[in-house]
Structure formats: C-alpha cells, structure tokens
Amino acid sequence: MNSIIIIFGIPKIIFVQKETVENYLKTIYHLSNGNAQVVSNKALADRLGVIPATVTEAVKKLHGLKLVEYEKSYGTRLTTAGAKMALDIVRRHRIWETYLATELGFGWDEVHAIAEELEHVKNDKLIKKLAEKLGNPHFDPHGDPIPDEKGKIRKSNFIKLSDAKPKTVYTIMGVTDHSPAFLKYLEKHKLVIGVAVQVRSVEEFDHSLNVVCHKKRIAVSAVAAGCIIVAPKG
C-alpha cells in the first residue's frame, strides 16, 4: 500500500507496502514493551533481520505518516495512531492463532508462522466473527493476552517460572518464546499451558530449577524457566 501525504499543498507519495508498515509497527510495539520505552534502530534491525540503513529509511517514512516519532539519536516510539494500529495487528494475529489451534487443530508450535500471514487480512467483521465463535478469548494458545476491540489488554498477576517461590504450586499460563524448538521441548516434558508445577529447589551454580510436574521431577534450565509464564494456583 502506497500512502500519500500533503506537503505545502503538494501531494507526496511515500512508497511503503502495507505488510511492511504493519510488521514494523507490530515489532516496535513488542520491542517497546507495549510502547513503554523507545526502540533503537539496532534492536529493530536485529529483530527484523535487515540492515540498520533499511530500518532508518523505513522509520523515517513511518514518521512522515505520523505513525511513529523518530529522532536519530533517540530512537523510535509509536504515536497514538501507530499504537492503535499495532494493537489491531496484535489482536488479529492472536485471534488467528487461537482459531487455528482451537478450531483447526494446529499445534501451538505451528500457529505463529501461519498467523504471521493471516494477520494482514484486515476485515473487522471477520475478526469479530472469529472472536465470537471462540467465545471472545482473553489469551492465545501461547498465553499471550488478546487486546479487545478497543485495544485494551487484561491485566494479570503472571510471573516467570524463574521468579517462582519454592514449594508454591503454580499453573503454567503461557510462554514468551514461540519458536517451534522450544514449544516441542515443553511438550516433550509435558510443561504445557494449564498444568501445575512446583519448584522444589534452585541450583546455586547455574540457577536451573528442579520442578515437579505430573508427579515427576524435571530439571529446567534458567533460560527455559525465564520463558515460561506462570500464576499462583488458585
């Protein structure tokens, strides 16, 4: 999608593809912790797998479209309009993930890549119908919150498994690493959403955890534990 802005009464065409715009806005949103902080060009380049010069050109165009605020020595932050668009993209993505997993039987290690393509289908009526069919879920198959139609996200008391207190029973609520390799690792050890886990001890040397899940002891690395989201079992 090419966008047109008016400068001194003269139309100026900014060549920027719709999917590229949406990918940048969504990525800035995620890297900024929900637009709570500024994102550097390097962080954007690393996440998107492009060179910094490409990012610089893109954010300048987004700045011209008033979707981001960009300063060379400062970084990039979403404007109100940019944040609204980003949340809409995140909502579409997570609803598609939920639909693919719940209604079509795709594994939680498969849905992310497919939703990356489907999220660019902007049809509000379609997304609303999908959400209604799913019962208007608050979380996707990875435990990530789904923004509502107004962009509001439900607050939670979730923490990382790495921050869990020993002897307390928690329920796995989600993950922050959506890579197929990590999700398959979790499935192998049955550390999936909804199961109860209890930290029995923490290794002083490497901070790995000894947890009990399904009455079995499992050693979980500090890195893996930092990517598993839990909540106290109520």
Residue pairs with C-beta under 8 A, 6 or more apart in sequence:
1 16
1 17
1 18
1 21
2 13
2 14
2 15
2 16
3 13
3 14
3 16
3 65
4 11
4 12
4 13
4 14
5 11
5 12
5 14
5 64
5 65
6 12
14 61
14 64
14 65
16 58
16 61
16 62
16 65
18 120
19 120
20 58
21 62
21 65
21 67
21 85
22 85
22 89
22 119
22 120
23 48
24 44
24 48
24 58
24 59
24 62
25 62
25 67
25 68
25 78
25 82
25 85
25 86
25 89
26 86
26 89
26 90
26 93
26 119
27 44
27 47
27 48
28 35
28 39
28 44
28 68
28 76
28 77
28 78
28 82
28 86
29 35
29 78
29 83
29 86
29 87
29 90
30 47
31 39
31 43
31 44
31 47
32 38
32 39
32 77
32 78
34 153
35 77
35 78
35 83
35 86
37 77
38 74
38 75
38 76
38 77
39 75
39 76
39 77
40 75
40 76
41 52
41 55
41 56
41 59
41 75
41 76
42 52
44 55
44 59
44 76
45 51
45 52
45 54
45 55
48 55
56 72
59 68
59 70
59 76
60 70
62 68
62 70
62 76
62 82
63 69
63 70
66 79
66 81
66 82
67 78
67 79
67 81
67 82
67 85
68 76
68 77
68 78
68 79
68 82
69 76
69 77
69 78
69 79
70 76
78 86
83 151
84 151
87 147
87 151
88 122
88 147
88 151
89 119
90 147
91 127
91 146
91 147
91 148
91 149
91 151
92 118
92 119
92 121
92 122
92 127
93 115
93 116
93 118
93 119
94 115
94 140
94 144
94 145
94 146
94 147
95 127
95 130
95 131
95 134
95 137
95 140
95 146
96 111
96 114
96 115
96 118
96 119
96 130
97 111
97 112
97 115
97 140
97 141
97 142
98 134
98 137
98 140
98 141
98 146
99 130
99 133
99 134
100 106
100 110
100 111
100 114
100 115
101 107
101 108
101 111
101 141
102 134
102 141
103 133
103 134
106 114
107 183
108 141
108 142
108 183
108 192
108 193
109 180
109 183
109 184
109 187
110 180
111 141
112 142
112 178
128 149
131 137
131 146
136 148
137 146
138 145
138 146
138 154
139 145
139 146
139 173
139 174
140 146
141 193
142 174
142 175
142 178
142 193
143 158
143 172
143 173
143 174
143 175
143 193
143 229
144 174
145 153
145 154
145 156
146 153
147 153
156 173
156 231
157 231
157 232
158 173
158 174
158 229
158 230
158 231
159 229
159 230
159 231
160 225
160 226
160 227
160 228
160 229
160 230
161 170
161 172
161 197
161 199
161 209
161 211
161 220
161 225
161 226
161 228
161 229
161 230
162 207
162 209
162 222
162 225
162 226
162 228
164 170
164 197
164 199
164 209
164 230
165 199
166 199
166 200
166 201
166 202
167 198
167 199
167 200
168 198
168 199
168 232
169 196
169 197
169 198
169 232
169 233
170 196
170 197
170 198
170 199
170 230
170 231
170 232
170 233
171 194
171 195
171 196
171 197
171 230
171 231
171 232
171 233
172 191
172 192
172 193
172 194
172 195
172 196
172 197
172 228
172 229
172 230
173 193
173 229
173 230
173 231
174 193
174 229
175 182
175 183
175 186
175 193
175 227
175 228
175 229
176 226
176 227
176 229
177 183
177 227
182 224
182 227
185 224
186 192
186 228
189 213
189 218
190 213
190 214
191 197
191 213
191 218
191 220
191 228
195 213
195 214
196 213
196 233
197 211
197 212
197 213
197 230
198 211
198 212
198 213
199 209
199 210
199 211
200 210
200 211
200 212
200 217
201 209
201 210
202 208
202 209
202 210
203 209
203 210
206 221
206 222
207 222
208 219
208 220
208 221
208 222
208 225
209 219
209 220
209 222
209 225
210 217
210 218
210 219
210 220
211 217
211 218
211 220
212 218
220 228
